[in-house]
């Protein structure tokens, strides 16, 4: 039983660390909102610039690039319809950015509970070792019970704390990037529809 609990805690730790590293790479600002794309957008004045911007957004596959492509592809529509299409696309892109973050939330909640199960198992072992007559074997069982309880508690917290930090950080990061993409899209649409009016 003790190896099962420790094994599950180690597995959740590895999953958590993998997700933290993977999300750190995937949620880099340059991966979500490439600087070259923002530069190309800032100089977009003519139809040729618009075609160049579309080409750049295709060459730099990113969440913002896909939103910008959606906006460019639907410039022939009224502004309100284009905004609705972009919002629909943005929800899909944000959902992709949030991928894996819920697992960190689950690990944050489950790891301390698994540690608690290990603690209870250790205490059961501890009390089984207590008897009227103390022997070296009972002292060894007593020590093993305390050891299991402390290790399980510590491991549960060691897994939960980084997961909680990662979950909080990545939630905030996705929110910040989403707001920035929304602002950039709004800026792009205003400039394009103002020019065509």
C-alpha positions as CSV (number, residue, x, y, z in Angstrom):
1,X,0.0,0.0,0.0
2,X,2.7,2.5,0.9
3,X,4.6,1.9,-2.4
4,X,1.3,2.4,-4.3
5,X,0.7,5.8,-2.7
6,X,4.3,6.9,-3.1
7,X,4.3,5.7,-6.7
8,X,1.1,7.6,-7.5
9,X,2.5,10.7,-5.9
10,X,5.7,10.4,-7.9
11,X,3.7,9.9,-11.1
12,X,1.6,13.0,-10.4
13,X,4.8,14.9,-9.7
14,X,6.2,13.8,-13.1
15,X,3.0,14.8,-14.9
16,X,3.0,18.1,-13.1
17,X,6.6,18.9,-14.0
18,X,6.1,17.9,-17.6
19,X,3.1,20.2,-17.9
20,X,4.9,23.1,-16.2
21,X,7.8,22.8,-18.7
22,X,5.5,22.3,-21.7
23,X,3.2,25.2,-20.8
24,X,6.3,27.4,-20.1
25,X,7.4,26.8,-23.7
26,X,3.9,27.0,-25.3
27,X,2.9,30.2,-23.5
28,X,6.0,32.3,-24.3
29,X,4.8,35.6,-25.6
30,X,6.7,35.2,-28.9
31,X,5.0,31.8,-29.5
32,X,1.6,33.3,-29.0
33,X,2.0,36.8,-30.3
34,X,5.1,36.9,-32.6
35,X,6.8,40.3,-32.7
36,X,7.2,40.2,-36.5
37,X,3.4,39.9,-36.8
38,X,2.9,43.0,-34.7
39,X,5.5,44.9,-36.7
40,X,3.8,43.9,-40.0
41,X,0.4,44.9,-38.6
42,X,1.7,48.3,-37.5
43,X,2.8,49.2,-41.0
44,X,-0.3,47.8,-42.8
45,X,-1.6,50.8,-44.8
46,X,-2.4,49.5,-48.3
47,X,-4.0,46.4,-49.9
48,X,-0.4,45.2,-50.7
49,X,0.5,45.6,-47.0
50,X,-2.6,43.6,-46.1
51,X,-1.6,40.7,-48.4
52,X,1.9,40.8,-46.9
53,X,0.4,40.7,-43.4
54,X,-1.7,37.7,-44.4
55,X,1.4,36.0,-45.7
56,X,3.3,36.8,-42.5
57,X,0.5,35.4,-40.3
58,X,0.6,32.2,-42.3
59,X,4.4,31.9,-42.0
60,X,4.2,32.4,-38.3
61,X,1.7,29.9,-37.0
62,X,0.5,31.2,-33.7
63,X,-2.8,31.9,-31.9
64,X,-2.6,35.6,-32.8
65,X,-1.6,34.8,-36.4
66,X,-4.8,32.7,-36.7
67,X,-6.9,35.4,-35.3
68,X,-5.4,38.0,-37.6
69,X,-5.9,35.7,-40.6
70,X,-9.5,35.3,-39.6
71,X,-9.9,39.1,-39.4
72,X,-8.2,39.6,-42.8
73,X,-10.3,36.9,-44.5
74,X,-13.5,38.5,-43.3
75,X,-12.8,42.2,-44.0
76,X,-15.4,42.2,-46.7
77,X,-18.1,41.6,-44.0
78,X,-19.6,44.3,-41.8
79,X,-17.4,45.1,-38.8
80,X,-19.8,43.6,-36.3
81,X,-19.9,40.2,-38.1
82,X,-16.2,40.2,-38.4
83,X,-15.9,40.8,-34.6
84,X,-18.3,37.9,-33.9
85,X,-16.2,35.6,-36.1
86,X,-13.0,36.7,-34.4
87,X,-14.5,36.2,-30.9
88,X,-15.6,32.7,-31.9
89,X,-12.1,31.9,-33.1
90,X,-10.5,33.6,-30.1
91,X,-12.5,31.3,-27.7
92,X,-11.0,28.3,-29.6
93,X,-7.5,29.7,-29.4
94,X,-7.8,30.5,-25.7
95,X,-9.0,27.0,-25.1
96,X,-5.9,25.6,-26.8
97,X,-3.7,27.9,-24.6
98,X,-5.4,26.6,-21.5
99,X,-4.7,22.9,-22.5
100,X,-3.1,21.0,-19.6
101,X,-3.7,23.7,-17.0
102,X,-6.7,21.9,-15.5
103,X,-4.5,18.9,-14.9
104,X,-2.3,21.1,-12.7
105,X,-5.4,22.2,-10.8
106,X,-6.4,18.6,-10.3
107,X,-2.9,17.6,-9.1
108,X,-2.9,20.6,-6.7
109,X,-6.1,19.2,-5.1
110,X,-5.3,15.5,-5.2
111,X,-1.6,15.4,-4.1
112,X,-2.3,16.6,-0.5
113,X,-5.1,14.1,-0.3
114,X,-2.9,11.3,-1.4
115,X,-0.4,12.4,1.1
116,X,-3.1,12.3,3.8
117,X,-3.9,8.7,2.7
118,X,-0.3,7.8,3.1
119,X,-0.2,9.5,6.5
120,X,-3.3,7.5,7.6
121,X,-1.7,4.3,6.3
122,X,1.5,5.2,8.3
123,X,-0.5,5.8,11.5
124,X,-2.3,2.5,11.0
125,X,1.1,0.7,10.7
126,X,2.3,2.7,13.7
127,X,-0.6,1.7,16.0
128,X,-0.4,-2.0,14.8
129,X,3.1,-2.0,16.2
130,X,2.1,-0.8,19.6
131,X,1.6,-3.6,22.1
132,X,1.6,-4.2,25.8
133,X,5.1,-5.6,25.6
134,X,7.5,-3.6,23.6
135,X,10.1,-5.5,21.6
136,X,12.7,-4.4,19.0
137,X,10.4,-5.6,16.3
138,X,7.6,-3.4,17.6
139,X,9.9,-0.4,17.8
140,X,10.9,-1.0,14.2
141,X,7.3,-1.2,13.1
142,X,6.6,2.0,15.1
143,X,9.5,3.8,13.4
144,X,8.3,2.6,10.0
145,X,4.8,3.9,10.6
146,X,6.1,7.3,11.6
147,X,8.4,7.3,8.6
148,X,5.6,6.4,6.2
149,X,3.3,9.1,7.6
150,X,5.9,11.8,7.4
151,X,7.1,10.8,3.9
152,X,3.6,10.7,2.4
153,X,2.7,14.0,3.9
154,X,5.9,15.7,2.7
155,X,5.6,14.2,-0.8
156,X,2.0,15.2,-1.1
157,X,3.0,18.8,-0.3
158,X,6.1,18.7,-2.5
159,X,3.9,17.7,-5.5
160,X,1.0,20.1,-4.7
161,X,3.0,23.3,-4.1
162,X,4.7,23.6,-7.5
163,X,1.5,22.5,-9.2
164,X,-0.4,25.3,-7.5
165,X,2.2,27.8,-8.4
166,X,2.2,26.6,-12.1
167,X,-1.6,26.6,-12.2
168,X,-1.9,30.1,-10.9
169,X,0.9,31.5,-13.1
170,X,-0.4,29.9,-16.3
171,X,-4.0,31.0,-15.6
172,X,-2.8,34.5,-15.3
173,X,-0.5,34.2,-18.3
174,X,-3.3,33.0,-20.5
175,X,-5.6,35.8,-19.3
176,X,-2.9,38.4,-20.0
177,X,-2.1,37.1,-23.5
178,X,-5.9,36.9,-24.3
179,X,-6.4,40.5,-23.4
180,X,-3.4,41.5,-25.5
181,X,-4.6,39.6,-28.5
182,X,-8.1,41.1,-28.1
183,X,-6.6,44.6,-28.0
184,X,-4.4,44.0,-31.0
185,X,-7.3,42.6,-33.0
186,X,-9.5,45.6,-32.0
187,X,-6.7,48.0,-33.1
188,X,-6.4,46.2,-36.4
189,X,-10.1,46.2,-37.2
190,X,-10.5,49.9,-36.3
191,X,-7.7,50.9,-38.6
192,X,-9.0,48.7,-41.5
193,X,-12.6,49.7,-41.2
194,X,-11.7,53.4,-40.7
195,X,-9.6,53.3,-43.9
196,X,-12.4,51.6,-45.9
197,X,-15.0,54.1,-44.8
